[in-house]
Amino acid sequence: MKPALPRLVQQIIYLFEKIPYSLIAFIARFSIAAVFWKSGQTKVEGFAVDLISGTFQPGVPHLASSTLPLFRSEYRVPLLSPEVAAHMAAFAEHVFPLLILVGFATRFSALALLGMTLTIQLFIYPDAYPTHGTWSALLLLLMANGPGRLSIDQLIARRYR
């Protein structure tokens, strides 16, 4: 007779293995998109969208008055002027999260945000490795396994198979 505990553990692991990847991927996509989107929203004025409530404040987007000073002092990155870096960051933190959220060009969008994460880790907040490690894990998961079934990428892949 086998001990009950190992059998119970095996049954629980079996149930864990039944968690659909598409659910995991959707939660990963939504979560990482929200992190970068919210950060992007702090960098611009005149354009506001809340991904959770769906509220939209239309306007002509431009960098917030606090953005350039922040890039001149705290967010300095090598090889880029603060002006270029601020615009690139604001753009990336709006476009790539939207693409990831809908599951379009997901792997490449995740790669772009991983590059941004590594830049932040190496040049801006080197002590924030627990946070950046979490972001990196989600982005690497999406890069390695794709966005799951609930995505535009999946629809495109089905069409061309």
HUGIMO-V437468 format. One record per residue. RES is the residue in three letters. PSI is psi in radians with two decimals (999 if undefined). NEAR is the number of other ideal C-beta (glycine too) atoms within 8 Angstrom. Layout:
RES,PSI,NEAR / RES,PSI,NEAR
This chain:
MET,2.23,2 / LYS,2.58,5 / PRO,2.55,6 / ALA,-0.62,6 / LEU,-0.89,6 / PRO,-0.66,8 / ARG,-0.75,9 / LEU,-0.74,8 / VAL,-0.76,8 / GLN,-0.71,8 / GLN,-0.70,8 / ILE,-0.75,8 / ILE,-0.72,8 / TYR,-0.75,8 / LEU,-0.70,8 / PHE,-0.68,7 / GLU,-0.26,6 / LYS,-0.08,6 / ILE,2.14,8 / PRO,2.33,7 / TYR,-0.63,8 / SER,-0.62,9 / LEU,-0.79,9 / ILE,-0.81,11 / ALA,-0.71,16 / PHE,-0.75,10 / ILE,-0.72,8 / ALA,-0.78,11 / ARG,-0.82,16 / PHE,-0.77,9 / SER,-0.86,9 / ILE,-0.59,16 / ALA,-0.73,13 / ALA,-0.70,11 / VAL,-0.90,10 / PHE,-0.66,14 / TRP,-0.83,14 / LYS,-0.67,8 / SER,-0.74,9 / GLY,-0.65,14 / GLN,-0.48,9 / THR,-0.26,8 / LYS,-0.19,12 / VAL,2.76,14 / GLU,2.75,9 / GLY,0.06,7 / PHE,2.04,10 / ALA,2.23,8 / VAL,2.23,9 / ASP,1.97,8 / LEU,-0.50,8 / ILE,-0.94,5 / SER,-0.33,4 / GLY,0.17,6 / THR,2.56,7 / PHE,2.25,7 / GLN,1.81,7 / PRO,2.73,4 / GLY,3.06,8 / VAL,2.00,5 / PRO,2.48,7 / HIS,2.85,7 / LEU,2.43,11 / ALA,2.70,9 / SER,-0.42,6 / SER,-0.18,6 / THR,-0.91,13 / LEU,-0.78,11 / PRO,-0.63,7 / LEU,-0.73,10 / PHE,-0.43,14 / ARG,-0.49,7 / SER,-1.06,7 / GLU,-0.66,6 / TYR,0.61,11 / ARG,2.27,11 / VAL,2.57,9 / PRO,2.64,5 / LEU,-0.21,3 / LEU,2.43,8 / SER,2.71,5 / PRO,-0.62,11 / GLU,-0.82,8 / VAL,-0.80,8 / ALA,-0.72,13 / ALA,-0.79,15 / HIS,-0.73,9 / MET,-0.77,9 / ALA,-0.79,13 / ALA,-0.74,13 / PHE,-0.90,8 / ALA,-0.69,13 / GLU,-0.06,13 / HIS,-0.76,11 / VAL,-0.91,8 / PHE,-0.68,13 / PRO,-0.67,17 / LEU,-0.75,10 / LEU,-0.75,11 / ILE,-0.74,16 / LEU,-0.77,10 / VAL,-0.15,8 / GLY,0.75,13 / PHE,2.17,9 / ALA,0.70,7 / THR,-0.84,15 / ARG,-0.70,11 / PHE,-0.62,7 / SER,-0.69,14 / ALA,-0.67,15 / LEU,-0.76,10 / ALA,-0.77,10 / LEU,-0.51,16 / LEU,-0.72,12 / GLY,-0.72,8 / MET,-0.74,12 / THR,-0.78,12 / LEU,-0.65,10 / THR,-0.80,10 / ILE,-0.78,11 / GLN,-0.82,12 / LEU,-0.64,7 / PHE,-0.32,9 / ILE,-0.97,11 / TYR,1.29,7 / PRO,-0.34,8 / ASP,-0.02,4 / ALA,0.49,9 / TYR,-0.54,8 / PRO,-0.74,6 / THR,-0.84,7 / HIS,-0.52,13 / GLY,-0.70,8 / THR,-0.82,8 / TRP,-0.80,12 / SER,-0.69,11 / ALA,-0.77,8 / LEU,-0.77,11 / LEU,-0.71,14 / LEU,-0.65,10 / LEU,-0.82,11 / LEU,-0.64,17 / MET,-0.74,10 / ALA,-0.70,6 / ASN,-0.10,8 / GLY,-3.10,11 / PRO,-0.13,13 / GLY,-3.11,16 / ARG,-0.58,5 / LEU,1.16,9 / SER,2.74,15 / ILE,-0.66,8 / ASP,-0.71,13 / GLN,-0.70,13 / LEU,-0.75,8 / ILE,-0.76,8 / ALA,-0.71,8 / ARG,-0.67,7 / ARG,-0.61,6 / TYR,0.18,5 / ARG,999,4
